Amino acid sequence: MLASSSWVSQKIVTNISRGEEMKIATVIQTIQDKYMANILVTKAYWVRKKARKKIHVFQKIMSALEHKLCLRYLYVIYKKAYDGGTVLKDLILSVAKVIFIEE
């Protein structure tokens, strides 16, 4: 059975996210052993590249999301304490803009 690149990249993304250095031969062997499917060397290369890209994008989104959730949490706390309003919202957002660190 030949496997699609999307399916294979889904299967190896967890291994790569755990920090395993998956060589192309390892990708092929993993898919053959676990799922009894065959993939070509060129497909294994592109699958590994696609999986690494997914992880990179996911990490980027999660780091931004973490900061947004933290800011939202702070806003909720101060809104309750100081009766909210647009002034408080504008102050918190201006502070967030000032301390934003681009990676």
PDB file as gemmi writes it, atoms N, CA and C in Angstrom:
CRYST1    1.000    1.000    1.000  90.00  90.00  90.00 P 1                      
ATOM      1  N   MET A   1       0.848  -1.180   0.000  1.00  0.00           N  
ATOM      2  CA  MET A   1       0.000   0.000   0.000  1.00  0.00           C  
ATOM      3  C   MET A   1       0.890   1.238   0.000  1.00  0.00           C  
ATOM      4  N   LEU A   2       0.631   2.151  -0.901  1.00  0.00           N  
ATOM      5  CA  LEU A   2       1.339   3.431  -0.917  1.00  0.00           C  
ATOM      6  C   LEU A   2       0.549   4.440  -0.091  1.00  0.00           C  
ATOM      7  N   ALA A   3       1.231   5.184   0.728  1.00  0.00           N  
ATOM      8  CA  ALA A   3       0.578   6.131   1.630  1.00  0.00           C  
ATOM      9  C   ALA A   3       0.727   7.548   1.083  1.00  0.00           C  
ATOM     10  N   SER A   4      -0.276   8.393   1.342  1.00  0.00           N  
ATOM     11  CA  SER A   4      -0.214   9.788   0.893  1.00  0.00           C  
ATOM     12  C   SER A   4       0.724  10.578   1.809  1.00  0.00           C  
ATOM     13  N   SER A   5       1.278  11.649   1.293  1.00  0.00           N  
ATOM     14  CA  SER A   5       2.226  12.442   2.077  1.00  0.00           C  
ATOM     15  C   SER A   5       1.556  13.127   3.263  1.00  0.00           C  
ATOM     16  N   SER A   6       0.316  13.546   3.102  1.00  0.00           N  
ATOM     17  CA  SER A   6      -0.398  14.184   4.222  1.00  0.00           C  
ATOM     18  C   SER A   6      -0.600  13.200   5.367  1.00  0.00           C  
ATOM     19  N   TRP A   7      -0.994  11.990   5.031  1.00  0.00           N  
ATOM     20  CA  TRP A   7      -1.238  10.968   6.050  1.00  0.00           C  
ATOM     21  C   TRP A   7       0.057  10.627   6.779  1.00  0.00           C  
ATOM     22  N   VAL A   8       1.128  10.454   6.029  1.00  0.00           N  
ATOM     23  CA  VAL A   8       2.408  10.089   6.629  1.00  0.00           C  
ATOM     24  C   VAL A   8       2.929  11.212   7.512  1.00  0.00           C  
ATOM     25  N   SER A   9       2.811  12.453   7.053  1.00  0.00           N  
ATOM     26  CA  SER A   9       3.305  13.571   7.867  1.00  0.00           C  
ATOM     27  C   SER A   9       2.537  13.673   9.179  1.00  0.00           C  
ATOM     28  N   GLN A  10       1.238  13.351   9.145  1.00  0.00           N  
ATOM     29  CA  GLN A  10       0.447  13.322  10.388  1.00  0.00           C  
ATOM     30  C   GLN A  10       1.000  12.279  11.341  1.00  0.00           C  
ATOM     31  N   LYS A  11       1.403  11.153  10.812  1.00  0.00           N  
ATOM     32  CA  LYS A  11       1.875  10.048  11.648  1.00  0.00           C  
ATOM     33  C   LYS A  11       3.248  10.313  12.265  1.00  0.00           C  
ATOM     34  N   ILE A  12       4.100  11.055  11.592  1.00  0.00           N  
ATOM     35  CA  ILE A  12       5.449  11.270  12.138  1.00  0.00           C  
ATOM     36  C   ILE A  12       5.604  12.596  12.873  1.00  0.00           C  
ATOM     37  N   VAL A  13       4.616  13.451  12.806  1.00  0.00           N  
ATOM     38  CA  VAL A  13       4.746  14.775  13.430  1.00  0.00           C  
ATOM     39  C   VAL A  13       4.948  14.657  14.944  1.00  0.00           C  
ATOM     40  N   THR A  14       4.336  13.671  15.590  1.00  0.00           N  
ATOM     41  CA  THR A  14       4.522  13.515  17.036  1.00  0.00           C  
ATOM     42  C   THR A  14       5.951  13.093  17.362  1.00  0.00           C  
ATOM     43  N   ASN A  15       6.517  12.221  16.538  1.00  0.00           N  
ATOM     44  CA  ASN A  15       7.908  11.808  16.770  1.00  0.00           C  
ATOM     45  C   ASN A  15       8.850  13.000  16.656  1.00  0.00           C  
ATOM     46  N   ILE A  16       8.651  13.815  15.645  1.00  0.00           N  
ATOM     47  CA  ILE A  16       9.519  14.970  15.431  1.00  0.00           C  
ATOM     48  C   ILE A  16       9.305  16.016  16.529  1.00  0.00           C  
ATOM     49  N   SER A  17       8.060  16.192  16.968  1.00  0.00           N  
ATOM     50  CA  SER A  17       7.789  17.190  18.012  1.00  0.00           C  
ATOM     51  C   SER A  17       8.407  16.784  19.345  1.00  0.00           C  
ATOM     52  N   ARG A  18       8.634  15.492  19.556  1.00  0.00           N  
ATOM     53  CA  ARG A  18       9.291  15.023  20.775  1.00  0.00           C  
ATOM     54  C   ARG A  18      10.792  15.224  20.729  1.00  0.00           C  
ATOM     55  N   GLY A  19      11.289  15.721  19.619  1.00  0.00           N  
ATOM     56  CA  GLY A  19      12.713  16.012  19.508  1.00  0.00           C  
ATOM     57  C   GLY A  19      13.518  14.922  18.827  1.00  0.00           C  
ATOM     58  N   GLU A  20      12.841  13.903  18.318  1.00  0.00           N  
ATOM     59  CA  GLU A  20      13.570  12.849  17.616  1.00  0.00           C  
ATOM     60  C   GLU A  20      14.110  13.387  16.300  1.00  0.00           C  
ATOM     61  N   GLU A  21      15.358  13.081  16.035  1.00  0.00           N  
ATOM     62  CA  GLU A  21      15.946  13.460  14.751  1.00  0.00           C  
ATOM     63  C   GLU A  21      15.651  12.331  13.787  1.00  0.00           C  
ATOM     64  N   MET A  22      14.612  12.508  12.985  1.00  0.00           N  
ATOM     65  CA  MET A  22      14.182  11.443  12.086  1.00  0.00           C  
ATOM     66  C   MET A  22      14.880  11.594  10.735  1.00  0.00           C  
ATOM     67  N   LYS A  23      15.754  10.670  10.456  1.00  0.00           N  
ATOM     68  CA  LYS A  23      16.388  10.635   9.138  1.00  0.00           C  
ATOM     69  C   LYS A  23      15.382  10.029   8.168  1.00  0.00           C  
ATOM     70  N   ILE A  24      15.630  10.182   6.902  1.00  0.00           N  
ATOM     71  CA  ILE A  24      14.703   9.688   5.882  1.00  0.00           C  
ATOM     72  C   ILE A  24      14.510   8.183   6.015  1.00  0.00           C  
ATOM     73  N   ALA A  25      15.583   7.468   6.270  1.00  0.00           N  
ATOM     74  CA  ALA A  25      15.488   6.014   6.443  1.00  0.00           C  
ATOM     75  C   ALA A  25      14.627   5.665   7.657  1.00  0.00           C  
ATOM     76  N   THR A  26      14.718   6.475   8.711  1.00  0.00           N  
ATOM     77  CA  THR A  26      13.915   6.254   9.911  1.00  0.00           C  
ATOM     78  C   THR A  26      12.437   6.485   9.630  1.00  0.00           C  
ATOM     79  N   VAL A  27      12.141   7.506   8.833  1.00  0.00           N  
ATOM     80  CA  VAL A  27      10.743   7.777   8.456  1.00  0.00           C  
ATOM     81  C   VAL A  27      10.180   6.585   7.696  1.00  0.00           C  
ATOM     82  N   ILE A  28      10.925   6.104   6.723  1.00  0.00           N  
ATOM     83  CA  ILE A  28      10.464   4.964   5.917  1.00  0.00           C  
ATOM     84  C   ILE A  28      10.269   3.731   6.794  1.00  0.00           C  
ATOM     85  N   GLN A  29      11.233   3.460   7.655  1.00  0.00           N  
ATOM     86  CA  GLN A  29      11.164   2.288   8.523  1.00  0.00           C  
ATOM     87  C   GLN A  29       9.999   2.392   9.505  1.00  0.00           C  
ATOM     88  N   THR A  30       9.776   3.557  10.067  1.00  0.00           N  
ATOM     89  CA  THR A  30       8.669   3.759  11.008  1.00  0.00           C  
ATOM     90  C   THR A  30       7.326   3.493  10.343  1.00  0.00           C  
ATOM     91  N   ILE A  31       7.142   4.018   9.160  1.00  0.00           N  
ATOM     92  CA  ILE A  31       5.874   3.823   8.448  1.00  0.00           C  
ATOM     93  C   ILE A  31       5.692   2.354   8.066  1.00  0.00           C  
ATOM     94  N   GLN A  32       6.760   1.703   7.663  1.00  0.00           N  
ATOM     95  CA  GLN A  32       6.661   0.282   7.311  1.00  0.00           C  
ATOM     96  C   GLN A  32       6.358  -0.572   8.536  1.00  0.00           C  
ATOM     97  N   ASP A  33       7.039  -0.302   9.641  1.00  0.00           N  
ATOM     98  CA  ASP A  33       6.852  -1.122  10.849  1.00  0.00           C  
ATOM     99  C   ASP A  33       5.495  -0.896  11.511  1.00  0.00           C  
ATOM    100  N   LYS A  34       5.131   0.363  11.703  1.00  0.00           N  
ATOM    101  CA  LYS A  34       3.899   0.673  12.436  1.00  0.00           C  
ATOM    102  C   LYS A  34       2.639   0.482  11.601  1.00  0.00           C  
ATOM    103  N   TYR A  35       2.690   0.881  10.343  1.00  0.00           N  
ATOM    104  CA  TYR A  35       1.463   0.946   9.540  1.00  0.00           C  
ATOM    105  C   TYR A  35       1.473   0.029   8.317  1.00  0.00           C  
ATOM    106  N   MET A  36       2.543  -0.730   8.126  1.00  0.00           N  
ATOM    107  CA  MET A  36       2.674  -1.653   6.996  1.00  0.00           C  
ATOM    108  C   MET A  36       2.368  -0.974   5.663  1.00  0.00           C  
ATOM    109  N   ALA A  37       2.923   0.201   5.509  1.00  0.00           N  
ATOM    110  CA  ALA A  37       2.755   0.962   4.268  1.00  0.00           C  
ATOM    111  C   ALA A  37       4.130   1.280   3.712  1.00  0.00           C  
ATOM    112  N   ASN A  38       4.217   1.408   2.427  1.00  0.00           N  
ATOM    113  CA  ASN A  38       5.488   1.723   1.771  1.00  0.00           C  
ATOM    114  C   ASN A  38       5.481   3.161   1.270  1.00  0.00           C  
ATOM    115  N   ILE A  39       6.613   3.827   1.433  1.00  0.00           N  
ATOM    116  CA  ILE A  39       6.769   5.160   0.849  1.00  0.00           C  
ATOM    117  C   ILE A  39       8.125   5.238   0.171  1.00  0.00           C  
ATOM    118  N   LEU A  40       8.202   6.061  -0.836  1.00  0.00           N  
ATOM    119  CA  LEU A  40       9.441   6.255  -1.574  1.00  0.00           C  
ATOM    120  C   LEU A  40      10.346   7.220  -0.819  1.00  0.00           C  
ATOM    121  N   VAL A  41      11.613   7.208  -1.155  1.00  0.00           N  
ATOM    122  CA  VAL A  41      12.590   8.079  -0.507  1.00  0.00           C  
ATOM    123  C   VAL A  41      12.231   9.549  -0.727  1.00  0.00           C  
ATOM    124  N   THR A  42      11.849   9.894  -1.954  1.00  0.00           N  
ATOM    125  CA  THR A  42      11.503  11.297  -2.228  1.00  0.00           C  
ATOM    126  C   THR A  42      10.283  11.730  -1.413  1.00  0.00           C  
ATOM    127  N   LYS A  43       9.306  10.841  -1.287  1.00  0.00           N  
ATOM    128  CA  LYS A  43       8.124  11.176  -0.492  1.00  0.00           C  
ATOM    129  C   LYS A  43       8.489  11.316   0.987  1.00  0.00           C  
ATOM    130  N   ALA A  44       9.382  10.458   1.471  1.00  0.00           N  
ATOM    131  CA  ALA A  44       9.826  10.541   2.866  1.00  0.00           C  
ATOM    132  C   ALA A  44      10.508  11.877   3.137  1.00  0.00           C  
ATOM    133  N   TYR A  45      11.290  12.351   2.172  1.00  0.00           N  
ATOM    134  CA  TYR A  45      11.951  13.647   2.316  1.00  0.00           C  
ATOM    135  C   TYR A  45      10.922  14.768   2.450  1.00  0.00           C  
ATOM    136  N   TRP A  46       9.948  14.794   1.549  1.00  0.00           N  
ATOM    137  CA  TRP A  46       8.938  15.861   1.569  1.00  0.00           C  
ATOM    138  C   TRP A  46       8.018  15.748   2.782  1.00  0.00           C  
ATOM    139  N   VAL A  47       7.741  14.538   3.208  1.00  0.00           N  
ATOM    140  CA  VAL A  47       6.905  14.312   4.390  1.00  0.00           C  
ATOM    141  C   VAL A  47       7.602  14.855   5.628  1.00  0.00           C  
ATOM    142  N   ARG A  48       8.887  14.555   5.758  1.00  0.00           N  
ATOM    143  CA  ARG A  48       9.648  15.043   6.913  1.00  0.00           C  
ATOM    144  C   ARG A  48       9.695  16.568   6.916  1.00  0.00           C  
ATOM    145  N   LYS A  49       9.884  17.149   5.755  1.00  0.00           N  
ATOM    146  CA  LYS A  49       9.910  18.615   5.632  1.00  0.00           C  
ATOM    147  C   LYS A  49       8.557  19.211   6.007  1.00  0.00           C  
ATOM    148  N   LYS A  50       7.474  18.589   5.539  1.00  0.00           N  
ATOM    149  CA  LYS A  50       6.126  19.061   5.838  1.00  0.00           C  
ATOM    150  C   LYS A  50       5.824  18.959   7.340  1.00  0.00           C  
ATOM    151  N   ALA A  51       6.248  17.853   7.962  1.00  0.00           N  
ATOM    152  CA  ALA A  51       6.013  17.664   9.394  1.00  0.00           C  
ATOM    153  C   ALA A  51       6.779  18.698  10.216  1.00  0.00           C  
ATOM    154  N   ARG A  52       8.017  18.979   9.832  1.00  0.00           N  
ATOM    155  CA  ARG A  52       8.805  19.998  10.539  1.00  0.00           C  
ATOM    156  C   ARG A  52       8.164  21.377  10.413  1.00  0.00           C  
ATOM    157  N   LYS A  53       7.629  21.665   9.230  1.00  0.00           N  
ATOM    158  CA  LYS A  53       6.970  22.953   9.012  1.00  0.00           C  
ATOM    159  C   LYS A  53       5.715  23.066   9.877  1.00  0.00           C  
ATOM    160  N   LYS A  54       4.941  21.977   9.965  1.00  0.00           N  
ATOM    161  CA  LYS A  54       3.738  21.976  10.811  1.00  0.00           C  
ATOM    162  C   LYS A  54       4.098  22.270  12.256  1.00  0.00           C  
ATOM    163  N   ILE A  55       5.158  21.652  12.734  1.00  0.00           N  
ATOM    164  CA  ILE A  55       5.584  21.849  14.120  1.00  0.00           C  
ATOM    165  C   ILE A  55       6.027  23.285  14.339  1.00  0.00           C  
ATOM    166  N   HIS A  56       6.783  23.823  13.405  1.00  0.00           N  
ATOM    167  CA  HIS A  56       7.262  25.203  13.530  1.00  0.00           C  
ATOM    168  C   HIS A  56       6.087  26.182  13.578  1.00  0.00           C  
ATOM    169  N   VAL A  57       5.131  26.007  12.685  1.00  0.00           N  
ATOM    170  CA  VAL A  57       3.957  26.885  12.648  1.00  0.00           C  
ATOM    171  C   VAL A  57       3.150  26.737  13.929  1.00  0.00           C  
ATOM    172  N   PHE A  58       2.967  25.513  14.392  1.00  0.00           N  
ATOM    173  CA  PHE A  58       2.204  25.261  15.610  1.00  0.00           C  
ATOM    174  C   PHE A  58       2.871  25.932  16.808  1.00  0.00           C  
ATOM    175  N   GLN A  59       4.186  25.806  16.918  1.00  0.00           N  
ATOM    176  CA  GLN A  59       4.896  26.437  18.035  1.00  0.00           C  
ATOM    177  C   GLN A  59       4.780  27.952  17.993  1.00  0.00           C  
ATOM    178  N   LYS A  60       4.835  28.511  16.804  1.00  0.00           N  
ATOM    179  CA  LYS A  60       4.707  29.959  16.645  1.00  0.00           C  
ATOM    180  C   LYS A  60       3.313  30.424  17.080  1.00  0.00           C  
ATOM    181  N   ILE A  61       2.293  29.701  16.651  1.00  0.00           N  
ATOM    182  CA  ILE A  61       0.912  30.044  17.018  1.00  0.00           C  
ATOM    183  C   ILE A  61       0.710  29.902  18.518  1.00  0.00           C  
ATOM    184  N   MET A  62       1.215  28.817  19.102  1.00  0.00           N  
ATOM    185  CA  MET A  62       1.019  28.587  20.528  1.00  0.00           C  
ATOM    186  C   MET A  62       1.723  29.642  21.378  1.00  0.00           C  
ATOM    187  N   SER A  63       2.900  30.076  20.976  1.00  0.00           N  
ATOM    188  CA  SER A  63       3.585  31.105  21.769  1.00  0.00           C  
ATOM    189  C   SER A  63       2.815  32.417  21.710  1.00  0.00           C  
ATOM    190  N   ALA A  64       2.275  32.753  20.560  1.00  0.00           N  
ATOM    191  CA  ALA A  64       1.465  33.974  20.449  1.00  0.00           C  
ATOM    192  C   ALA A  64       0.168  33.811  21.217  1.00  0.00           C  
ATOM    193  N   LEU A  65      -0.434  32.648  21.145  1.00  0.00           N  
ATOM    194  CA  LEU A  65      -1.695  32.396  21.841  1.00  0.00           C  
ATOM    195  C   LEU A  65      -1.508  32.472  23.342  1.00  0.00           C  
ATOM    196  N   GLU A  66      -0.392  31.968  23.832  1.00  0.00           N  
ATOM    197  CA  GLU A  66      -0.112  31.998  25.262  1.00  0.00           C  
ATOM    198  C   GLU A  66      -0.090  33.436  25.770  1.00  0.00           C  
ATOM    199  N   HIS A  67       0.542  34.334  25.032  1.00  0.00           N  
ATOM    200  CA  HIS A  67       0.614  35.728  25.439  1.00  0.00           C  
ATOM    201  C   HIS A  67      -0.750  36.396  25.347  1.00  0.00           C  
ATOM    202  N   LYS A  68      -1.521  36.057  24.330  1.00  0.00           N  
ATOM    203  CA  LYS A  68      -2.850  36.640  24.193  1.00  0.00           C  
ATOM    204  C   LYS A  68      -3.754  36.193  25.326  1.00  0.00           C  
ATOM    205  N   LEU A  69      -3.680  34.927  25.712  1.00  0.00           N  
ATOM    206  CA  LEU A  69      -4.499  34.433  26.806  1.00  0.00           C  
ATOM    207  C   LEU A  69      -4.103  35.085  28.115  1.00  0.00           C  
ATOM    208  N   CYS A  70      -2.810  35.291  28.310  1.00  0.00           N  
ATOM    209  CA  CYS A  70      -2.331  35.945  29.518  1.00  0.00           C  
ATOM    210  C   CYS A  70      -2.863  37.378  29.582  1.00  0.00           C  
ATOM    211  N   LEU A  71      -2.786  38.094  28.491  1.00  0.00           N  
ATOM    212  CA  LEU A  71      -3.286  39.462  28.446  1.00  0.00           C  
ATOM    213  C   LEU A  71      -4.792  39.502  28.683  1.00  0.00           C  
ATOM    214  N   ARG A  72      -5.503  38.562  28.090  1.00  0.00           N  
ATOM    215  CA  ARG A  72      -6.953  38.489  28.292  1.00  0.00           C  
ATOM    216  C   ARG A  72      -7.273  38.243  29.766  1.00  0.00           C  
ATOM    217  N   TYR A  73      -6.525  37.362  30.392  1.00  0.00           N  
ATOM    218  CA  TYR A  73      -6.729  37.061  31.801  1.00  0.00           C  
ATOM    219  C   TYR A  73      -6.494  38.307  32.660  1.00  0.00           C  
ATOM    220  N   LEU A  74      -5.414  39.032  32.367  1.00  0.00           N  
ATOM    221  CA  LEU A  74      -5.135  40.263  33.119  1.00  0.00           C  
ATOM    222  C   LEU A  74      -6.242  41.293  32.936  1.00  0.00           C  
ATOM    223  N   TYR A  75      -6.726  41.404  31.709  1.00  0.00           N  
ATOM    224  CA  TYR A  75      -7.799  42.357  31.443  1.00  0.00           C  
ATOM    225  C   TYR A  75      -9.049  42.007  32.246  1.00  0.00           C  
ATOM    226  N   VAL A  76      -9.390  40.725  32.306  1.00  0.00           N  
ATOM    227  CA  VAL A  76     -10.580  40.295  33.058  1.00  0.00           C  
ATOM    228  C   VAL A  76     -10.427  40.638  34.538  1.00  0.00           C  
ATOM    229  N   ILE A  77      -9.239  40.405  35.095  1.00  0.00           N  
ATOM    230  CA  ILE A  77      -8.999  40.710  36.510  1.00  0.00           C  
ATOM    231  C   ILE A  77      -9.154  42.207  36.777  1.00  0.00           C  
ATOM    232  N   TYR A  78      -8.494  43.026  35.959  1.00  0.00           N  
ATOM    233  CA  TYR A  78      -8.559  44.473  36.179  1.00  0.00           C  
ATOM    234  C   TYR A  78      -9.935  45.046  35.844  1.00  0.00           C  
ATOM    235  N   LYS A  79     -10.619  44.434  34.933  1.00  0.00           N  
ATOM    236  CA  LYS A  79     -11.966  44.886  34.594  1.00  0.00           C  
ATOM    237  C   LYS A  79     -12.886  44.727  35.800  1.00  0.00           C  
ATOM    238  N   LYS A  80     -12.752  43.605  36.492  1.00  0.00           N  
ATOM    239  CA  LYS A  80     -13.560  43.380  37.696  1.00  0.00           C  
ATOM    240  C   LYS A  80     -13.164  44.350  38.806  1.00  0.00           C  
ATOM    241  N   ALA A  81     -11.868  44.568  38.965  1.00  0.00           N  
ATOM    242  CA  ALA A  81     -11.382  45.409  40.056  1.00  0.00           C  
ATOM    243  C   ALA A  81     -11.670  46.893  39.840  1.00  0.00           C  
ATOM    244  N   TYR A  82     -11.583  47.359  38.587  1.00  0.00           N  
ATOM    245  CA  TYR A  82     -11.704  48.782  38.313  1.00  0.00           C  
ATOM    246  C   TYR A  82     -12.888  49.132  37.412  1.00  0.00           C  
ATOM    247  N   ASP A  83     -13.854  48.277  37.346  1.00  0.00           N  
ATOM    248  CA  ASP A  83     -15.086  48.490  36.580  1.00  0.00           C  
ATOM    249  C   ASP A  83     -14.869  48.667  35.076  1.00  0.00           C  
ATOM    250  N   GLY A  84     -13.779  48.152  34.564  1.00  0.00           N  
ATOM    251  CA  GLY A  84     -13.560  48.080  33.117  1.00  0.00           C  
ATOM    252  C   GLY A  84     -13.606  49.411  32.399  1.00  0.00           C  
ATOM    253  N   GLY A  85     -14.238  49.408  31.232  1.00  0.00           N  
ATOM    254  CA  GLY A  85     -14.323  50.606  30.414  1.00  0.00           C  
ATOM    255  C   GLY A  85     -13.284  50.617  29.316  1.00  0.00           C  
ATOM    256  N   THR A  86     -13.467  51.545  28.411  1.00  0.00           N  
ATOM    257  CA  THR A  86     -12.561  51.608  27.266  1.00  0.00           C  
ATOM    258  C   THR A  86     -11.187  52.163  27.636  1.00  0.00           C  
ATOM    259  N   VAL A  87     -11.119  52.994  28.661  1.00  0.00           N  
ATOM    260  CA  VAL A  87      -9.830  53.555  29.071  1.00  0.00           C  
ATOM    261  C   VAL A  87      -8.908  52.423  29.541  1.00  0.00           C  
ATOM    262  N   LEU A  88      -9.442  51.546  30.384  1.00  0.00           N  
ATOM    263  CA  LEU A  88      -8.651  50.422  30.882  1.00  0.00           C  
ATOM    264  C   LEU A  88      -8.223  49.513  29.732  1.00  0.00           C  
ATOM    265  N   LYS A  89      -9.147  49.234  28.840  1.00  0.00           N  
ATOM    266  CA  LYS A  89      -8.841  48.382  27.693  1.00  0.00           C  
ATOM    267  C   LYS A  89      -7.734  49.000  26.842  1.00  0.00           C  
ATOM    268  N   ASP A  90      -7.837  50.290  26.582  1.00  0.00           N  
ATOM    269  CA  ASP A  90      -6.820  50.975  25.781  1.00  0.00           C  
ATOM    270  C   ASP A  90      -5.458  50.981  26.480  1.00  0.00           C  
ATOM    271  N   LEU A  91      -5.460  51.163  27.799  1.00  0.00           N  
ATOM    272  CA  LEU A  91      -4.198  51.147  28.537  1.00  0.00           C  
ATOM    273  C   LEU A  91      -3.527  49.778  28.462  1.00  0.00           C  
ATOM    274  N   ILE A  92      -4.300  48.728  28.677  1.00  0.00           N  
ATOM    275  CA  ILE A  92      -3.732  47.373  28.640  1.00  0.00           C  
ATOM    276  C   ILE A  92      -3.214  47.050  27.243  1.00  0.00           C  
ATOM    277  N   LEU A  93      -3.964  47.414  26.214  1.00  0.00           N  
ATOM    278  CA  LEU A  93      -3.518  47.135  24.855  1.00  0.00           C  
ATOM    279  C   LEU A  93      -2.278  47.950  24.492  1.00  0.00           C  
ATOM    280  N   SER A  94      -2.188  49.181  24.987  1.00  0.00           N  
ATOM    281  CA  SER A  94      -0.997  49.978  24.692  1.00  0.00           C  
ATOM    282  C   SER A  94       0.229  49.393  25.384  1.00  0.00           C  
ATOM    283  N   VAL A  95       0.062  48.884  26.597  1.00  0.00           N  
ATOM    284  CA  VAL A  95       1.173  48.227  27.285  1.00  0.00           C  
ATOM    285  C   VAL A  95       1.598  46.985  26.516  1.00  0.00           C  
ATOM    286  N   ALA A  96       0.632  46.220  26.014  1.00  0.00           N  
ATOM    287  CA  ALA A  96       0.957  45.013  25.249  1.00  0.00           C  
ATOM    288  C   ALA A  96       1.723  45.361  23.976  1.00  0.00           C  
ATOM    289  N   LYS A  97       1.369  46.442  23.341  1.00  0.00           N  
ATOM    290  CA  LYS A  97       2.080  46.847  22.126  1.00  0.00           C  
ATOM    291  C   LYS A  97       3.512  47.253  22.430  1.00  0.00           C  
ATOM    292  N   VAL A  98       3.725  47.881  23.574  1.00  0.00           N  
ATOM    293  CA  VAL A  98       5.051  48.357  23.944  1.00  0.00           C  
ATOM    294  C   VAL A  98       5.965  47.190  24.295  1.00  0.00           C  
ATOM    295  N   ILE A  99       5.444  46.166  25.003  1.00  0.00           N  
ATOM    296  CA  ILE A  99       6.308  45.084  25.444  1.00  0.00           C  
ATOM    297  C   ILE A  99       6.319  43.884  24.500  1.00  0.00           C  
ATOM    298  N   PHE A 100       5.717  44.006  23.333  1.00  0.00           N  
ATOM    299  CA  PHE A 100       5.704  42.910  22.365  1.00  0.00           C  
ATOM    300  C   PHE A 100       7.117  42.666  21.861  1.00  0.00           C  
ATOM    301  N   ILE A 101       7.569  41.426  21.961  1.00  0.00           N  
ATOM    302  CA  ILE A 101       8.904  41.065  21.512  1.00  0.00           C  
ATOM    303  C   ILE A 101       8.763  40.201  20.272  1.00  0.00           C  
ATOM    304  N   GLU A 102       9.275  40.682  19.165  1.00  0.00           N  
ATOM    305  CA  GLU A 102       9.195  39.920  17.929  1.00  0.00           C  
ATOM    306  C   GLU A 102      10.304  38.897  17.897  1.00  0.00           C  
ATOM    307  N   GLU A 103       9.946  37.640  17.608  1.00  0.00           N  
ATOM    308  CA  GLU A 103      10.936  36.554  17.601  1.00  0.00           C  
ATOM    309  C   GLU A 103      11.443  36.290  16.228  1.00  0.00           C  
TER     310      GLU A 103                                                      
END                                                                             
